[in-house]
Amino acid sequence: MNVTDIAFWIFAAIAVVSGWRVFCTDSMVRASFLLMLSFIAVGLIMVLLNAPYLGIATVFMMAVEMMVMALFMVMYMMNPAGLNPMMMVHQHRFSIAAGVFVFAALTGLIVVTRFSSNPVAPDAEVVVGLGKELLGDSMLIFETAGVTLLATMVASVILSSRSGRFGEADTGAVPPPLEPGGEPAGRQPEQASGHAHHHH
């Protein structure tokens, strides 16, 4: 067993465990980051399997997508930042049965399918050729989409910041309780000093 084999099993374990934890955590934000970790591990496995373009593209795409998802959850979810305990899985029996069926079907297809063997020459510029084939004349569109996504991420971070142009963004806000009628959960805005200052 060489270094590549060991790395493969490590990334495979990370992908499976983090994917499983997505359905066990009680937070939408944590689930997003766990799913991102699972996809990153899968992308690194693709790199080990000599598919660098697909592997790196998976890492970048999933990292951006999960980060944007987490940021929007922090900004817009009524459950503060998606961090309060909540049920992440619904229809448990159906979900388990569907997951087992899909896993068995995909595993069966992998076992019975004969994959063609068409090795590529070691000196062939596969990534360059694949990039030209996929992008072609659409390079400007992809570059524009990339800049737009970057602007969206920056704007999401700015909008989710506590301090805004007109003062603290959470002034007067109280987190909902974990139980009906209970104490507010999470960090509560410090209002006493601000109000006392205004009265003086």
C-alpha positions, 0 to 999 in steps of 0.5 A: 500500500503506497501513499496514494492508497493511504490518502485515498482511504483517508479522504474516503473516510472523511467524505463518508463520515462528514456526509453522515454527520450532515444528517445528524447535526442540529444546525443548518450552518453546521450541516452546510460546512459538513457537506462542504467538507464531504465534497472537498474530500470527494474532489481530492479523491478525483485528483488522486484518480488523475482527474485534476480538472474535475477534482479541483472544479468540485472543490471550488464549486462546492466550497463557494456554494456551501459558503453562500448557503451558510451566509444566507442562512446566517442572514435570513433564517428566523432561527438565529444563524441556523445554529439553534437545535432543529430537526434536520431530517424528516420522514425518517423511514422513507429517507433511510429506505431511499438512501439504502436503495440508491446506494445499493443500485449505484453499487450494483451498477459499478460492479456489473458495468464494464468500463472502457480502457482508453489510457491517455498519453502521459504528455497529453495536455488533458486539462487544457483540452478539456477546458477548451472543449467545455468553455470554448467561446463562453470564457467571457460568460464564465469569467463574468459569472465568477466575478458576480459570485465573488461580489455576491459572497462579499455582499453577503459578508457585509450584510451579515455584519453586526455593525452597520452604517446606522449602528449595531444591526441587532439593536432591539433584537432578542433571540428566540428561546429553545423552549416555549416561554424559556430564556432567549438563546444565544448572545443577547445584544448589549443595550443597557450601556447604549440606552444609559448613554442616550439618557445622559 
